[in-house]
Amino acid sequence: MNTSKRILFFMGCLFLSLTLSAFGQSNKTLPRISVEGNRFVNDKGETIIFQGINLADPDRLVKEGQWKKNLFKEARDWGSNIVRLPVHPSAWRSRGTEDYLRLIDQAVEWAREYNLYLIIDWHSIGNLRTGLFQHEMYNTTLKETMEFWYIVARRYANEPIVALYEVFNEPTTFSDQLGTLTWEQWSEIVIDIIAVIRANSPHAIPLVAGFNWAYDLTPLMYAPLKIPGIAYVSHPYPQKRNQPWVPQWERDFGFAADSYPVIATEIGFMQATDRGAHIPCIGDEEYGRTLMKYFKDKGISWVAWCFDPDWSPQLIQDWNYTPTRSGKFFRDVMLGKEKL
């Protein structure tokens, strides 16, 4: 490579680096969140309990004509302080990196306007070790997963609104239909992903999900990840356990909240007759109240699924944001109208 080409090459690398790392320098932003013991805290050391909603994948919302700032206004009006963005690997590939990043950039600006934090979630379901997944929309590779977090962590390193980095949505072997995966094997993969995130965004808070579709955190009893400043995820949908729920929740994931921040990045319920109903989500307000009181007692943060009229369990019936039964319940909890 001659001198002039070398200069152009390094200028291009410098421009790319600045583009990826300098996003979000606006003066108006929220305090950076960090981890202190088993708590999320702000810059004053005050405990932050997150409560909010999941949006659908931004790529889907664009295609539906519903990717709008008003989503974030509604989230805030419902009492949210955080919004989760599920990024499907198939959508990330089909839209392309730069186009997809523009959607996340918009989400950051809209979240900023309504004082909301964001979770960026790599929304795959399956076994990252064997490369087998529950549906083609979740298909990815370890290399693609690493590249995604390398790009995202660099781009939002200086943006406190991007508070949480959910490294992989729902690890599962689907009763070994997707191959085997031990906690030790999963830990090695996750440690590598977190290393990439932290090297590019030192203040990032990675979220690590448990097994059984992100429900089971019992491996933390004997082998927690030896990484400071992380948090753990559970998705305790109603039918994960039969009643009585509380002692089983405590055994399966709640005990972890005594030592680490825990956030349930998906919860929700629906009736068997509802559109798109599936067994794990069949429940009612009794489940909701029991779960919310348990979370309150344990200091567990949560994000309800899903602010979309099609992705079940739905929080809204239509694009006028009419709440479903589940949506009304979680909205009332966030607004303090539901007595726990």
C-alpha positions in Angstrom: 0.0 0.0 0.0 1.5 3.3 -1.0 1.7 6.4 1.3 -1.4 8.2 -0.1 -3.5 5.1 0.1 -2.3 4.4 3.6 -3.2 7.9 4.7 -6.7 7.5 3.2 -7.1 4.1 4.8 -6.3 5.4 8.3 -8.5 8.5 7.8 -11.4 6.2 6.9 -10.8 4.0 10.0 -10.6 7.1 12.2 -13.9 8.5 10.7 -15.6 5.1 11.3 -14.4 5.0 14.9 -15.6 8.5 15.6 -18.9 7.7 14.0 -19.4 4.6 16.0 -18.3 6.0 19.4 -19.4 9.6 19.4 -23.2 9.2 19.2 -25.3 10.7 21.9 -23.3 13.8 22.9 -26.5 15.9 23.5 -26.4 18.0 26.7 -29.9 16.7 27.6 -29.6 13.1 28.9 -30.4 11.0 31.8 -27.9 10.0 34.6 -25.8 7.0 33.8 -26.9 3.9 35.5 -24.5 1.6 37.3 -24.5 -1.5 39.5 -23.9 -1.3 43.2 -24.3 -4.6 45.0 -27.7 -6.0 44.1 -29.1 -2.6 42.9 -29.2 -0.5 39.8 -28.2 3.0 41.0 -28.0 6.5 39.4 -25.1 8.9 39.7 -26.3 9.9 43.2 -26.3 6.4 44.4 -30.1 6.2 44.5 -31.8 2.9 43.8 -33.5 2.7 40.4 -36.3 0.1 39.9 -37.0 -0.2 36.2 -40.6 -0.7 35.0 -41.6 -0.4 31.4 -42.7 -2.0 28.2 -41.3 -4.0 25.3 -41.8 -2.6 21.9 -41.9 -4.9 18.8 -38.7 -5.1 16.7 -38.2 -1.6 15.2 -37.8 -3.2 11.8 -41.3 -4.7 12.0 -42.7 -1.4 13.2 -41.3 0.4 10.2 -42.9 -2.2 7.9 -46.2 -1.7 9.7 -45.9 2.1 9.5 -45.9 2.3 13.3 -42.3 3.3 14.0 -43.2 6.7 15.6 -42.1 9.0 18.4 -45.6 8.6 19.8 -44.7 5.0 20.9 -42.3 6.6 23.4 -44.8 9.2 24.5 -47.3 6.4 25.2 -44.7 4.4 27.1 -44.1 7.4 29.3 -47.8 8.2 29.7 -48.2 4.6 30.9 -45.7 5.2 33.6 -42.6 3.6 32.1 -39.1 4.6 32.8 -37.5 2.1 30.4 -38.3 0.6 27.0 -36.9 -2.6 25.6 -35.9 -2.9 21.9 -35.8 -6.5 20.7 -33.5 -6.7 17.7 -34.0 -10.0 15.7 -30.9 -11.2 14.0 -32.9 -11.8 10.8 -34.1 -8.2 10.8 -30.6 -6.9 11.6 -29.2 -8.7 8.5 -32.0 -7.9 6.1 -32.2 -4.2 6.9 -28.4 -3.8 7.0 -26.2 -2.4 9.7 -26.4 1.3 8.9 -30.1 1.4 8.3 -30.8 -0.5 11.5 -28.5 1.7 13.5 -30.5 4.7 12.3 -33.6 3.2 13.9 -31.8 2.7 17.2 -30.5 6.3 16.9 -34.1 7.5 16.5 -35.1 5.4 19.6 -32.4 7.1 21.6 -33.5 10.6 20.6 -37.2 9.8 21.2 -36.3 8.1 24.6 -34.3 11.2 25.5 -37.3 13.5 24.8 -39.5 11.4 27.2 -36.9 10.7 29.9 -36.8 6.9 29.2 -33.9 4.5 29.4 -33.4 1.8 26.8 -32.5 -1.9 26.8 -31.0 -3.2 23.5 -31.8 -6.9 23.3 -30.3 -9.4 20.9 -33.5 -11.2 20.4 -32.7 -14.8 19.6 -34.1 -18.0 21.1 -32.1 -21.2 21.0 -28.7 -22.7 21.4 -25.8 -20.4 20.4 -23.3 -23.1 21.0 -24.8 -25.6 18.5 -26.2 -22.9 16.2 -29.7 -24.3 16.3 -32.6 -22.0 17.0 -36.4 -22.1 17.6 -37.3 -20.3 14.4 -35.5 -18.9 11.4 -36.1 -15.3 12.6 -33.8 -16.2 15.5 -31.0 -17.7 13.4 -27.6 -16.3 14.2 -24.0 -17.3 14.8 -21.5 -16.5 17.6 -19.6 -14.4 15.1 -22.6 -12.4 14.1 -23.6 -12.0 17.8 -20.1 -10.7 18.7 -20.1 -8.3 15.7 -23.5 -7.0 16.7 -22.3 -6.1 20.2 -19.0 -4.8 19.0 -20.9 -2.3 16.8 -23.6 -1.4 19.3 -21.3 -1.0 22.2 -19.0 1.3 20.3 -21.8 3.4 19.0 -23.6 4.0 22.3 -20.6 4.0 24.7 -21.1 7.6 25.5 -24.9 7.5 25.7 -26.3 6.8 29.2 -29.8 6.4 27.8 -28.7 3.0 26.5 -28.6 1.7 30.0 -28.7 -2.1 29.5 -27.3 -4.6 27.0 -29.2 -7.9 26.9 -26.6 -10.2 25.4 -29.0 -13.0 24.3 -32.8 -13.1 24.8 -33.7 -16.7 25.6 -31.1 -19.5 25.8 -32.8 -22.9 25.5 -32.0 -26.4 24.3 -35.7 -27.0 23.7 -35.4 -30.3 25.7 -32.2 -31.1 23.7 -33.9 -30.7 20.4 -31.4 -27.9 19.7 -28.5 -29.8 21.2 -27.0 -29.7 24.7 -25.7 -26.7 26.5 -24.3 -26.7 30.0 -24.1 -23.6 32.3 -20.3 -23.9 32.1 -20.4 -23.8 28.3 -22.9 -20.9 28.3 -20.8 -19.0 30.8 -17.8 -19.2 28.5 -19.8 -17.8 25.6 -21.3 -15.0 27.7 -18.0 -14.0 29.2 -16.5 -13.6 25.7 -19.5 -11.5 24.6 -19.3 -9.3 27.7 -15.6 -8.8 27.2 -16.4 -7.4 23.7 -19.1 -5.1 25.1 -17.0 -3.9 28.0 -13.9 -3.2 25.9 -15.9 -1.0 23.7 -18.3 0.5 26.3 -16.6 0.3 29.7 -19.7 1.6 31.6 -22.2 -0.9 30.0 -24.4 -3.1 32.1 -24.7 -6.5 30.4 -27.8 -8.5 31.1 -27.4 -12.3 31.3 -30.5 -14.6 31.0 -31.0 -17.9 32.6 -31.9 -21.2 31.0 -35.3 -22.6 30.2 -36.2 -19.7 27.9 -34.6 -17.2 30.2 -36.4 -18.3 33.3 -34.1 -20.5 35.4 -31.2 -18.8 37.3 -30.5 -21.7 39.7 -26.9 -22.2 38.3 -26.0 -18.9 40.1 -26.2 -20.9 43.4 -22.9 -22.6 42.5 -21.4 -20.8 39.5 -22.2 -17.1 39.1 -20.3 -15.3 36.5 -17.2 -13.7 38.0 -17.8 -10.4 36.3 -18.6 -7.2 38.3 -21.3 -4.8 37.4 -23.6 -7.2 35.5 -27.3 -8.1 36.1 -29.4 -11.2 35.5 -32.6 -11.8 33.6 -35.7 -14.0 34.2 -38.9 -14.3 32.1 -41.4 -15.7 34.7 -44.5 -16.2 32.6 -47.5 -17.7 34.4 -47.2 -21.3 33.3 -43.5 -21.7 34.1 -44.7 -22.9 37.5 -48.0 -23.9 39.0 -49.3 -22.3 42.2 -48.2 -21.5 44.8 -45.8 -19.4 42.7 -43.8 -17.4 45.2 -41.8 -20.2 46.8 -41.0 -21.6 43.4 -40.1 -18.2 42.0 -37.8 -17.7 45.0 -36.1 -21.0 44.4 -35.8 -20.6 40.6 -34.7 -17.0 40.2 -35.7 -14.7 43.0 -32.9 -15.7 45.4 -30.5 -14.1 42.9 -31.9 -10.7 43.7 -30.4 -10.9 47.2 -26.9 -10.7 45.6 -27.3 -9.2 42.1 -29.6 -6.8 40.2 -32.4 -8.9 38.6 -34.7 -7.6 35.9 -37.6 -9.6 34.3 -37.3 -8.3 30.7 -40.4 -10.2 29.7 -43.6 -10.8 31.7 -47.3 -10.8 30.8 -50.5 -12.8 30.7 -53.4 -13.5 28.4 -56.5 -15.6 28.3 -56.7 -18.9 26.4 -59.3 -17.4 24.0 -57.1 -14.4 23.1 -55.6 -14.1 19.7 -52.2 -15.8 19.5 -52.6 -17.3 22.9 -49.9 -19.8 23.9 -49.6 -21.9 27.0 -46.8 -20.3 28.9 -48.6 -17.0 29.0 -52.1 -18.1 30.1 -52.9 -16.2 33.3 -54.8 -13.4 34.8 -54.6 -10.5 37.3 -54.1 -12.9 40.2 -50.8 -13.9 38.6 -50.1 -10.2 37.9 -50.7 -9.0 41.4 -48.7 -11.9 43.0 -45.8 -11.2 40.7 -45.8 -7.5 41.2 -45.9 -7.8 45.0 -43.1 -10.3 44.8 -41.0 -8.0 42.6 -41.7 -5.1 44.9 -40.6 -7.0 48.0 -37.5 -8.3 46.3 -36.5 -5.0 44.5 -36.8 -6.7 41.0 -37.2 -4.5 37.9 -39.5 -5.6 35.1 -40.5 -4.9 31.5 -43.9 -6.1 30.2 -44.4 -7.8 26.8 -45.5 -6.5 24.3 -46.7 -3.1 23.1 -48.0 -4.5 19.9 -51.5 -5.7 18.9 -50.1 -8.9 17.3 -47.2 -10.1 19.4 -48.6 -12.0 22.3 -49.2 -11.5 25.2 -50.3 -8.2 23.8 -50.4 -5.0 25.9 -52.5 -3.1 23.3 -55.5 -4.2 21.1 -54.8 -1.8 18.2 -52.6 1.1 17.0 -54.8 3.5 18.9 -53.0 2.0 21.9 -56.2 0.7 23.5 -55.0 -1.5 26.4 -55.7 -5.2 26.6 -56.6 -6.7 30.0 -52.9 -7.3 30.6 -52.0 -3.9 29.3 -54.5 -2.1 31.6 -53.1 -4.1 34.6 -49.4 -3.3 34.0 -50.3 0.4 33.1 -52.2 0.7 36.4 -49.3 -0.7 38.3 -46.8 1.7 36.7 -49.2 4.6 37.4 -49.7 3.6 41.0 -53.4 2.8 40.5 -53.1 -0.9 41.2 -52.9 -1.6 44.9 -50.4 -4.3 45.7 
